[in-house]
Amino acid sequence: MFQEDIIKIGDNNINYLKVGNGPHNVLCVPGALGSIWTNFKPQIEGFDREMFTLVAWDPPGYGKSRPPEKDFRTDFYERDADCAYELMKALKLPKYSILGWCDGGAVGMILAAKHPEVVEKLVVWASKAFILPRDLLIYDKYRDVNEWSLNYKSEMVEVYGEHFASYWAKWTDNALYGMFKAKNGDICLDRLKAIKCPTFILYGEQDPLTNKDHAIYLHNHIENSRLHKYPAGKHNVHLKYADDFNRRVQDFLLEPK
């Protein structure tokens, strides 16, 4: 029923899935080491395909967009945003909204800031624009994938094999700590003021990975943004509360600008 495909974007062979025939184009950007099905299954299956055309993809080095593995230099969010922009251009989808989870939210914010002419609306959750020392302490705990939920860990091992644990450690050490040391934790702070499209920020108050202060900061620094909290929600509110999340996000995307 769903057919993934490969397209050449620059030096990368990008795996993507296009679903639906609606007039509202939506790009789904996964989180760290995320992929189409581990990150966006309820949205792919649950969004109204008469109203939306969804493009979900595996960013360079993730999922089936390998080899090669991702180069976690400190500009990788920028490079992923540029790749996403070129992907949508290659698919001849000139205007679209963005859904970004965690790292995907950072990529989405950068893309929305760099290319306001193509991004109609932005939805981010469990996302942040900077890394604090306390964030490093949190991720130190989750560097060991044995601390993860068994279900999500199993899904990631299915994608990456037993190599997953070392690949995740590489993300933690090179991306997270590298960004903190080289850029004082700045992921995309300077980009926030350039985001002009309507923006919907969601977060789980019990998120063990991304403190709610990050969502509040984004709301305070992104013009024309709104905030929604899930009081019992954790990091994966779009999976845990998929029906409610899908309804709220689709309503937001369909609102007149």
Number of C-alpha atoms within 10 A of each C-alpha: 4 9 8 14 13 14 14 12 16 10 8 17 20 24 22 20 18 19 21 18 14 14 12 20 24 26 24 27 31 27 22 17 22 23 25 23 18 18 25 22 15 18 20 22 12 13 19 18 16 11 15 19 22 26 23 26 29 26 30 26 19 24 23 21 21 17 12 11 12 17 14 18 13 20 12 17 23 19 17 20 23 17 20 24 22 15 21 18 13 13 11 9 17 13 16 20 22 27 25 24 28 22 23 27 27 29 31 32 33 26 26 27 20 18 16 15 13 18 26 21 24 28 23 27 28 30 28 26 22 18 19 11 11 10 17 19 12 14 18 14 13 17 20 13 16 11 10 13 9 10 8 13 15 14 14 20 13 13 18 17 11 11 11 18 17 13 15 18 18 17 19 20 17 17 20 20 21 17 22 20 13 10 13 14 20 17 24 17 16 11 18 19 11 17 24 19 21 20 26 22 23 26 29 23 19 16 18 16 18 23 21 19 12 18 24 17 13 21 19 14 15 21 16 13 19 16 16 14 16 15 11 11 18 19 21 17 21 25 17 13 13 17 14 13 18 18 14 13 18 16 10 17 23 12 8 5 9
